Amino acid sequence: MAESDKLARLKVGIVFGGSSEEHAVSVKSAQEVARNLDTEKYQPFFVGITKDGAWRLCDGPGQDWENGDCRPVVLSPDRSVHGLLVLEQGQYRSVRLDVVLPVLHGTLGEDGATQGLLELSGIPYVGCDVQSSALCMDKSLAYVVARSAGIATPDFWTVTGDETIDPGRLTYPVFVKPARSGSSFGVSKVCRPEDLATAVESARRYDTKVLIEAAVVGSEVGCAILGNDPDLIVGEVDRIALSHGFFRIHQEEQPENGSENSTPVVPADIPTEKRSLVQETAKAVYRALGCRGLSRVDMFLKEDGEVVLNEVNTLPGMTSYSRYPRMMAAAGLPLSEVIDRTLSLALTGKLR
């Protein structure tokens, strides 16, 4: 590559890691992004966030990235800097960025916090804005908005602070989960009233706001979406085939080798008309919640054909085993193309 071509490359800040329980998954997502980024077009700057919340500019998202050549770095909220401040030999130097690709999952990554910092910095970024990130992260609020748009959701109750709920008022089974979490940590299926209090306390380890949902009988399906309304690309629908229990995300010791109770089927083995209904419902959810860039919409498909919202993941996993890239690949868009299009969207607001 000629030196002039190198200088012409867009400078992309790739932020990964983070302080949430999904730190390890974020690192794996960043590794996959690094493998699929077109370095002829983009010059990556890898910013890893440790579990303690320290920001480090590093050579890449390798498994042992924190022990490599890392330098303290911050994202400047001063729009005149438009990028990073890197501490080297006791002095800060600035690195101007054209765009940021957050590869973060969970709390402080996809709940609007990082997005707010990026808004202050004035740097274009991939994915949903502050409002839609925060809205989708809080499942109870997402349900309220979705219902107002005519989209079916589970019946639900919220428990905040030291509040309690009468177990006798519920019909079992129910699912108890942290209201604002992007994984299945702290999620319990409760089949007896006497087990409800323990499940609520388990969820409270991850969030002060707890969501109790009536169980929905149906297939778990998902749909990957890319774009800004009205120009949306919809991936293939997938179905989670369960052998027992319920679908747990990011809790397997070696997820690359598969789950002990679930297998994603892509494309989903459902009739064509139901596949189209799932896709149309996913687009309706995406629009109602104000999503942009990309998101994965998870739903239930009931036997009577009704599609019920489960949750929206605004920064879905990008690992080799993640659902979003698999659904897009099945629709003809490999991860390299997904990355390229999301960066183009962040910079121009349009799909190329």
Buried (B, 14 or more C-beta within 10 A) or exposed (E): EEEEEEEEBBBBBBBBBBBBBBBBBBBBBBBBBBEBBEEEEBBBBBBBBBEEEBBBBBEBBBEEBBEEEBBEBBBBEEEEBBBBBBEEEEEBEBBEBBBBBBBBBBBBBBBBBBBBBBBEBBBBBBBBBBEBBBBBBBBBBBBEBBEEEEBBBBEBBBBEEEEEBEBEEBEBBBBBBBBBBBBBBBBBBBEEBEBBBEBBEBBBEBBEBBBBBBBBEBBBBBBBBBBBEEEBBBBBBBBBBBEEEBBBBBEBEEBEEEBEBBEBBBBBEBEEEBBEBBBEBBBBBBBBBBBBBBBBBBBBBBEEEBBBBBBBBBBBBBBBBBBBBBBBBBBEBEBEBBBBBBBBBBBEEEBE
